[in-house]
Amino acid sequence: MHPELERASRLLREGKPLDSAAACGAILARQPKNAVAAHLLGLALKDTGDWTQGEEWLRFSIQLQPDCSEFHANLGNLLRRSEDYTRAEVAYRDALRLLPESQAARRGLALTLNDLKRYAEAEAECRALLAADAADGEAWAILGIALMNSGRHTEAESACRRAIALDPKNAIAHHNLGALLVQLERSEALDALDTARALGADGYEASFNRGRAHLNDGDLDAAEKGFARAAELQPRNLEAQQTLARVRFMLGDPDFARTLAAACTANSGDERLWRLLGELLWQAGELAAAETLLQEFLRRTGPSSGLQSTLAAILRDEGRLNEAEALALEAAASAPEDQAVIMSLVSIMLARGAAGDASAFITAQLQRFPDSQAWLAYEATAARLLGTERYRELYDYERFVRVFDLEAPRGFGSMAEFNRALGATLDERHHFSRPPLDQTLRNGTQTSRSLLSDSDPLVQAALEAFAAPIEEYRRSITAGADHPLARANVGVSRFTGAWSVRLHRAGYHVNHFHPEGMLSSAYYVQVPPEVRDQDRKSGWLKFGEPRHPVPGATAERFVQPQPGRLVLFPSYMWHGTNPIHGDETRVCIAFDVRPARPQ
C-alpha cells in the first residue's frame, strides 16, 4: 500500500477518523479515482457519524473497483449499523459471491439474518463457518443468538459458553450469554454482562440488557439507569423509550415519558415516536394530553391509519363514540389487514351496540386467526348481543369456569400455613410502587420477574400444585372439534407465563382476556375479610363483561376468592375483579397455560 494510504489507514485504526478523512481527501484531490482512498474516506466518514456521506463514498469505491469483496463487506457493515438490514444482506452476499471463503462477510451475513429474524438461515451460515473452522469463537457467539431467538435455549447457552471458552476476552460472547440469561430471567445474567462491559461492550444492546437484568433482580434505580443509557444511545429506538417510560411510571415518576417527549421534539416527523408517546399517555390515563398530541401530529402530517386508530380508541374511552367510530372507519379503510386497527373499530361498534356491524369484521378476522383469544372474546360479545347460541358455546360458565380448593403441599400442615409462607415470599418480589403501565391492574403491584424462573421452593411448590387441576380441567373438555378449547387442547401442558398480583385499597383489574394462553387462572394466596360479603362482592372475580362498556353485557358469573382456591377458565373469556375497599391487601398468583402441540 502507498505510504499515504497506509498513513490514512493507520489514523483510522488509531481512532482518528477526521485526520484519516483529511489524508484521504488529499490523495483524492490528486487521484480522484483512487478506489482505496475513496473506500477509506467512506469508512472514516462513517466513524465520524456521517453515515450518509460514508455510504456514498463506499459505493463510489465499489464503482471504481467492483470486484473487491472487502469493499462490499464494509458497505454491509455500515448498512447493518444503520439498521438497513435488507440492503446489508445484499452487500454481504455480493462480498461472498466474490470471495466465498470470506469469514468476515459470512459473519456479517449471519448477524444480518438474525436481525431480519430469519434464524434458521442465520444458523446455516454459522454452521458453514464452523465447518471451516470449529474454533471460530465469533461464529459460536453468533450461533448462540440464532439459537436463542429460535427458542432453543439450552443449545444457545452451550454455544455462548463455547465461544467464551475459545476466546475468554470476546466481549460479544459474554454479552450474548448475558442476554440469553436475562431472557431466561436467571440471576447470573448480570455477571456475564458485567464481564462484557469490562471487555468494552457498552453500546445500546449492552445497556438495554443490563437494564433488564437489574429489573429482574429488583434493582429499580439501576434498571432505570440502564434503560436511560440505552435511550440516550438510540433515542429513536421504540423498545428503549417504551421500557424506560414504563419503569419510571412504576417508580412513581410523574414525568415518566420525558425522554420520549424530548425525542419527539427532536424528531418532529417521526410518526412511530409520536404514536408511542400518545399511547403511553393514554395508558397512564392522561386522555386529554394524548388526544391533543395525536391531533397535533395529524394536523401537521395528514392521515395515518395507526395514529387515527389510536386516537379513535382515546375518543372511545372519553365516551365520544360517534367521533371515535368515524375515525376508526377511516383508519380501517386504509389498513384493512391491520389487526390492531380493526380491533379498535370493533370495540367501538360493540360499545354503541352495533353487534351486526362488528360481526362482519370479527368473522373475517377469525377466518385469518381462528384461535386468536382476542377475536374469540369479541365474537362472544357480539353473539351475546345478537342472541345467538354461539355465546353459550363459548361462555358456558358451568363447564368452563372451574373452581379447585387445593390441599396443602407436602411438608405443610394446612393451606393456611403454606399460604402464609408463600405470601411472605411473594411480598419480597413486589418491588414497584405502582402497577405496570400497559397492564389491566389498577391500584396494586405486579412482580417484574416471571415466577416460572423463580427457584424458591415455595413458588415451585405452588406451581406443582396447579398441575393436577390443570390436567383435570383438560380432561373435562369434551366440546366438539370445532370448539376453540377442543382445538387447542392437544399436547403437553406448558405454562406461558406466571406472575403475582397484589391489590391495595381500591385495587382491581379492568376486564380483559389473555392473548397468550388457552387456560388462564387466579390462585388466591391472601384475601381481605371484606370478600366474605356476598352482596358487595369486593375483590371477587367476575366474568362476561367486556373491557369497554357494552349495552346489555354486564358480568354474569362471579367467583368468591378464598385462600387456597384456584380458578381456571378459558383465556378468551372476559374477566376482571371488583375493587377492594379496605386497607388489607389481596394477593394472588395468575398464570396462563397453552399445550405444546406434538411435533
N, C-alpha and C positions, 0 to 999 in steps of 0.2 A: 504494500500500500504506500502511496506517495506520502512523504513526511507531513505535508499539510493536512492530508486526510487522516493520517494517524493521530495528529495533534487534536483534530476535531473529535475523533472517536474517543481519545483519552479524556478530554474535557467532559464528554458526555458520561463516561464511566465514572468520573470523579464527582458527578452530581452538579456540574456547572453548565446547564443547558443553554443559558444565554450566551456564555462565552463560546460554546460549541456552535451555536447558531451563527454567531458573528464570523467565526472561522469558515463555516460552510458558505456563508454569503460572499465572503471574499473570494473563495475558489470559484463560485458560480458566476461572479462578475466577469471573470476571465474565461471560464469554461462553462457556458450556460447549459450544456448538455452532458455534464458530468453526472452520471447516474448515481454513483456512490455519494457524492456531495449532496445531491438532491435528497437522497434517502436519509442521510444523517441529519440534514436540516429538518426533514419531517419528524424524525424521532426527537430531535431537540425541541422543536415547537410543541410536540405532544407533552414533553416533560415540563414545559413552562405552563401548561394548562390550555394552550391554544390548540385544541383538538381539531378544529375545522381546518385551519391552515396546515396543521400537521398531516391530516389526511390528504389534503390537496398535493402536498409535496411528495408524500409516499406514493400516491397514484401517478404522479409525474415521473417518479423514478422507475416505476413499473413500465410506463410507456417507453422510457428510454432503454430499459433492459428487461423485457417481459419474461425472459427465461430464467430469472433468478428466484429460486424457491424462497430464499430468506426474505426477500422483499415482500412477497405475498404473505408470508407468515407474520411479519411485523405489522403489515396492514391489518391482518386478522386480530392481532393483539390490541391494536388501537380500537378497532370496531367493537371488540368484545368489551373493552373497558368502558366504552361509551354506550354499552347495552344494546348495540345494533347487532343482535345475535344472528339474524338471518344473513346479513352481508358478511359477517365474520366467518360463518360456515363456508361461504363461497370462497373467501380468501384462503382459508386453511386448506380446502380441497384443491384449489389451484396450486398451492405450495406442494401438496403431496403428489399431485399429478406430475410435477416437475422433478420431485425428489421423494419417491415413496418411502425411503428409509429415514426421512427427517423426523426425529423423535420430538423435537420442539413443536413442529406443526401438528403432529398427531396428538400430542398432549393438549395443545390449544383447541383442536377439534373436539376432543373428548370433553374438555371443560365447557365448550360452547354447546354441545349436545345436552349436557347436564342443564345448562341454562335454559335450553329450549324444552326441557322436560322430556327429552327423548332418551330415557335412561338405558333402555336395552341397547341402543346404538352406542351410547357412551361406554357402556360396559364392553361392547365388542371392540372398540378402539383401544381400550385399556388392556384387554386380553391380547390384542395384537402386539402392543408394546411389551407386555410381559413375556410373550412367546419369543420375542427377540432378545429380551434381557430381563430375566426373572428377578434381578437385583435392582430394578428401576424403582427406587423409592417413591418418586413423584407419581409414577403410574399407579402404584398401590394406593397412594393418597387420593388420587382422582377416582379410582375404582371404588374406594370407600364412600365417596359422595354418591356415585351412581347406585350403589347397593343400598345406602341409607334411604335415598329418595324412592327406591323401589320397595321399601318396607322390609328388606332383608337385613335386619339389624345385627344379628349375630355374625353374619358374613362381613358386614360393613365394619364392625368393630375389629374383627380379625384382620381385615385389610389395612385399617388405620394403624393398628399396632405393628403389623409387618412393616409398614412404611417407616414407622419410628425406629424399629429395630435396625433397619437398613441405614437409616440416616437420623440419628438422635437429635440433630440440630435442624431438622426440617420443620420450620415453623408452621407450614401449611398442614402437614400431617398431624401435628399436635392440635392445631385449630380444628381440623375436621373431626378428630376424635372428640374434642370438647363439644363441638356442635352436635355430634351424634348423642353424646351423653346428656346434653341439655334436652334434646328431643325425647330421650328416654327418661328424663327427669331424675337422673342419678346424681348423687351428691358429689361424686368425684369430678364432675364436669369442670368445675372452677379450677381445679388443679391443672388440668390439661390446658385450659385457656390461659392460665397464668404463665405456664411454660411457653405457650405460643407467643404471648406478649413479650416475655423476656427475650425471645428469639427474634423479635421485630414485627410480629403480626399485630398491628394496631389500627387496621383500617375499619371500614364500615362493618363488614360481617363479624369481625372480631369484637367490636364494640357492642353490636346488637346481641350477639350470643352471650357476652358477659352480662348484659342486662337481663337476659332470660335466665341465666344461671343464678344470678342474685335474686331474681324474682322467685324462682323455685325454692331457694333457700330461705326466703322470707326477709331478706335484707333489702328493704324497700328503698332506702336512700341510695344505696349502691346501685340498685336496679335503675333508678331514675337517672343517675349519672351515666350509666352505660347507654341507655336509650337516647339521652340528650346528646351524647357524643356522636352516636350513630346519625341522629337527625342533623347535627352540625356538619358532618361529613357529606351527607346526601340529603339536603333539605327538601328535595322533591320526591324522596322515597316515601310512598304512602304507608308502608308497613312500619317504618321507624316513627313517622309522625303519629300514626294512629296508636301505636303501643305506648309511646311517651305520654300522649294525652290521656290514655286510659289509666296509666299508673298514677299520674298526677291527680286525676279525678278521684281515684280510690284513696289517695293520701289526703283528700280534702282540700286540695289546692283550688281556690275559686277561679283562678286564671289558668285553668288546666290546659287550654288549647293555644296558649300564647305563641309557642314556637311555630305551630302550624299557621296561625294567623299571620305571623311575620313572613313565612314562606309564601303565603297567598299574596301579600302586599308586594313582595319582590318578584312574583311571577303572576302578574295580573291576568294573563291569558291562559293559565293552566287550569283547565276545567276539572281535572282529577282532584287537585288540591282544594279547590273551592267547594266541590261537591262533598269531599270528606269533611271539611270544616262544617258545612251545613248539616251533615248527618250527625256529627258529634254534638253540635249544639242542640239539635233536635232530640237526640238520645238523652241529653242532660236535662231536658225539659225546658230549654230556652227557645220556645217555639217562635216567638216574635223575632228574636235575633236571627234565627235560622232562616225564617221566611224573608226577612229584609236582605240578608246576604245573598240568597239564591236569586231573588228578584233582581237585585242589582247586577249580578253576573249575566243573567239572561237578557237584561236590557242592553248591556254592552256588547254581547256576543251573538245574540239571536237564539233560535230554538235549539234545544238539546234534549233528546228523549230521556237520558239519565237524570239530568237536573230537573226536568219537568215532572218526572215520576216522583222524585224525592220531594219536590215542592208540593205535589198533589197529596202525598202522604201527610205532610205537615198540615196542610189545609184540612184534611180529613180529621186529624187529631184536634184541630181547632173548631170542629163542628161545621165547617163550611163545605158541605158535601157537594152542592151543585158546582161550585168553583173547582173543587177537587176533581170531580168526575170529568169535567170539560178538559182540564189539563191532562188528566190521566189518559183519556181517549186520544188526545193528540200525540202523547208520548207512545202509546201502543200502536198507533197507525204508522209511526216512523220506525218502530223497533218491535215488530210482531213476534220475533223469535226470542226476545229478552225475557226470561222467566221473572226476574225481579220487577220489571215494568208491568207485565201482565198481572202479577200477583197484587201489586199496588192497586191496579184498576179493579180487580175482582173484590178486594177488601172494601173498596169504596162502594161498589154496586151492592154488595151484601149489606153494608151499613145503611143504605137507604131502602133496603127491602127488595131490590130488583134481582131476585134469585134467578129468574128466567134468563135475563141478560147475562148474568155471571156464569150460568151453567154452560153456555156455548164456549166460553173461554176455558172453563175448567175441564170440560170434556176434551178439548183439543190438547191441553197440556197433559192430561192423563194418558192420552194416546202416545205422547212422546216419553212420558216418565210415569209408567203405570204403578210403580212402587214408591213414588215420592210421598213422604209423610205429610208434606205441606199441602199438596193438591188433594190428598185423601181427606185432610181436615176440612178444606174448603168445600170439597164435594159433599161431605156430610152436612155441613151447614146449609148449603143450597138445597139438598134433598129434604132437610127438615122444614125449611120454609115452603117448599113445594108440596110437602105432604106425601112424598114417595116412600116406598118400602126400603129403598137403599139406605135411608138414615138409620133404621133399626138394624139393618145388616151390619153396618159399620159401628154403630154405637149401641150395641146390646150390652147394657151395663151389667146385667145379672151374670152374663157369661164372661165378659171381658174385663171387668174391674174386680180383681180378686184380692182378698184380704187374708194375710197369714200372720198369726201371732206366734212368734218364734220361741223356741226353747233355748235356755242358756247354753252357750258353748261349754265344752269340757273344761273343767277347772274352776267353774263359777257356780255358786250355789243357787243363783237366781238371775233372771234377766235384769232385775233392778241393780244387782251388784255389777253385772257386766256393763250395763249402760252407764253407770256412774264412772267406771274406769275408762270406758270408751269416750264418754263426754269430756273427761279431763284431757285425754289425748287429742281429741279434735279441737278443743279450745286453744291448744298451743299452735294450731295450724291456721287459725283465723288472724291474719296479720293486719288486714286493712281496717280502716275506719269507715269506709263507705262501700256500697255494693259495686260490682262491675258495671261499667258504663253501658255495655251493649247486651246486658242480660235482662231477665224478667224480674229480678229481685228488687224489692223496694224496702228501704229501712232495715237493712241487715248486712251480713257479710258472707262471702263465699271463699273457700280455700283456693289458693292460687295454684297449687300443685295437685295433679290427679292423684286420687287415693290408690289408683291401680299400681303406682310406682312406690307407694309408701310401704316400707318394710316393717313397720311397727306391728308386733304380734296381735295387738287388739284390732287394728284396722284389717289385717289379713283374716283374723277370726270372723269378723263381721262379713267380709266378702265371701268367705267359705260358707257361712251360714245361709247366704242367699241362694246358693247353688241348688239345693233341693227344691225350694219353692219355684225357682225358675223352670226346672225340669218338669215339675208337676203342672205348672201352667201350660207349658208347651205341649204336654201330653193331652191336655184338655181341649186343644184347638182342633175341632173336627169339622170346621166350616168347609164349604165346597172349595174346589180347586181354584175357582175364580175369586175367592176372597183374599184380600191382601195379606192377612195374617197367615193363611194356609200357604200362600205362595212363598212367603219369606221364612216359613218355619222348617227350613231344611239345613242340615249340617250341625256342627258343634257350637254350643252357646259360647259367645265371645263378648266380653264387656267392651264397649266402645267409649266409655267414659264413666267416671265415678268421682263425686265431689261431696263436700259437706256444706250445708247452708245453716246459718244462724239468724233467726229473726229477732229483732228488738221491738220495742214499743212501736206500734203502728206498722209493723213489718208484714209483708205479704208478697205473693207472686202474682203478677198480672197473668192473664190467661195466655197460654201458649201451647205449642206442641214441640216434639223433639225430632229434628230432621235426621239425626244420625242413628236412630235406633229402630228396632222392631217392637221391643218392650221397654217401657220406662217405669220409674219406681219412686217410692218415698218410703224410707225406713226411719222411724221415729226413735231418737235416742233420748231426748229430753223434751217434755212439753209442760207448759204452764197450767196451773189449776183451772184457768178460765175455759179450757177446751171442754170441760165437763158440761158446760151449759148447752143443753140440747136445743134451746131456742135461738140463742145468739150465734152458736157455731163459730166462735172465734178460733182462728187458726185451722179450721177444717179444710180438707182437700175437696175441691169441687170440680165437676166435670160437665162439659157440654156447652159452656158459654165461650163464644169466640173472643179473640184478643180485642177487637174493636166492637162496640155495642151494635147488635143487630136486632131489629124489632122482632119480638117473639122468640128469641133464642137466649133465654136465661139458663142458669145452671139447673141441671136435672138430678144429679146424683151427688151426694156428699159422703165423705168418709171421716169419721172422728179419729184424730190422732191419739195414739196410746204408746207409751214406751214399749219397745219390743215388737211393734206392729210394722209389717211390711205390706205395702200396697203395690200390686203390679197391674199394668194396663197398657193398651196399645200406644205406641209413640205418636200416632197420628191423632189421638184423642185430645181435644181441647181440655186443658185443666189449669187450675190456678188455686190460690188459697184465699180464704177470708183473712182480714187483718187480725193480729192480736192487739190487745189494748193495754195490758198491764206491763209491769217492769221485768217480769221473769221471761227469759228467752225460750224460744223453741228451736231445738237443734235436730237436724235430720241428715241422713245420707241419701243422695239420689244417684242413680246410675242408669245407663242405657245398655241394652243387650241387642245384638244383631247376630244371628247364627252365621257362621262362616260356611259357605257352600263348599261341598267336596269338589276337588279339582278333577 
